[in-house]
């Protein structure tokens, strides 16, 4: 089941207090970027983030979910906590390497 544009807009609104957050639609789902780095995505109307070291520290009790068959498990944060989400997305972006430049 593809994710809805309404859920995407809700998550983006929750992340609006944070820094440079963008998205890209991909096969009925949405990839979420912070400062040009993939920090997570919206899969089946669930916002999932990469389980980086900082994400695990900020969300020690968060459940893990599989975004799609064959993918690695990701963390499922509480999307109602705007402050935590902004901090989480920024921390995950800090943990990730710079994106490779396209030729």
C-alpha positions in Angstrom: 0.0 0.0 0.0 1.6 3.3 -1.0 1.9 6.1 1.5 -0.5 9.0 1.3 0.4 12.6 0.5 -1.5 13.6 3.6 0.8 11.6 5.9 3.8 13.0 4.1 2.5 16.5 4.7 1.9 15.7 8.3 5.4 14.4 8.9 6.9 17.4 7.0 4.9 19.8 9.2 6.2 18.0 12.3 9.8 18.4 10.9 9.3 22.0 9.9 11.1 23.4 13.0 14.2 21.5 12.1 16.8 22.2 9.5 16.9 21.6 5.7 14.5 18.7 5.4 13.4 17.6 1.9 11.8 14.6 0.3 11.7 12.6 -2.9 8.9 10.3 -4.0 10.0 6.8 -4.8 7.8 3.9 -5.9 4.7 5.1 -4.0 6.7 5.9 -0.9 8.8 8.9 0.2 12.5 9.2 1.0 13.3 11.9 3.6 16.5 13.9 3.4 18.2 16.2 5.9 21.0 18.4 4.5 21.1 16.2 1.4 21.5 13.0 3.4 19.0 10.1 3.4 17.8 9.9 7.1 14.7 7.8 6.6 11.5 7.5 4.7 7.8 7.1 4.8 6.7 3.6 4.1 3.1 2.4 4.3 2.3 5.7 6.2 5.0 5.0 8.8 7.9 7.4 9.3 11.0 5.3 9.8 14.6 6.5 10.4 17.9 4.9 10.0 19.2 3.2 13.2 22.4 5.2 13.6 24.2 5.5 16.9 22.6 8.8 17.8 19.1 7.6 16.8 19.5 4.6 19.1 20.6 6.9 21.9 17.6 9.2 21.4 15.1 6.4 20.9 16.3 3.6 23.2 12.9 2.0 23.4 11.6 2.7 19.8 10.3 -0.4 18.0 12.0 -1.5 14.8 10.1 -2.0 11.6 11.0 -3.4 8.2 10.1 -0.7 5.6 9.7 -3.3 2.8 10.6 -6.9 2.1 14.4 -7.4 2.0 15.3 -4.1 3.7 17.1 -3.6 6.9 15.1 -2.7 10.0 14.6 0.9 10.8 13.4 2.8 13.9 9.8 3.9 14.3 9.8 7.2 16.3 6.8 8.9 17.8 5.8 11.4 15.1 3.7 13.5 17.6 6.8 14.8 19.4 8.0 17.7 17.1 11.0 18.6 19.2 12.3 15.1 19.4 11.8 14.5 15.6 13.7 17.7 14.7 16.6 16.6 17.0 16.5 13.1 15.8 16.6 13.9 12.1 19.5 16.3 12.7 21.4 13.8 14.8 20.9 11.0 12.1 22.2 13.4 9.4 25.3 14.2 11.6 26.0 10.5 11.9 25.9 9.9 8.1 28.8 10.5 5.7 28.5 13.3 3.1 26.6 12.2 0.0 28.8 11.2 -2.9 29.0 13.8 -5.7 27.4 12.7 -9.0 29.7 12.8 -12.1 
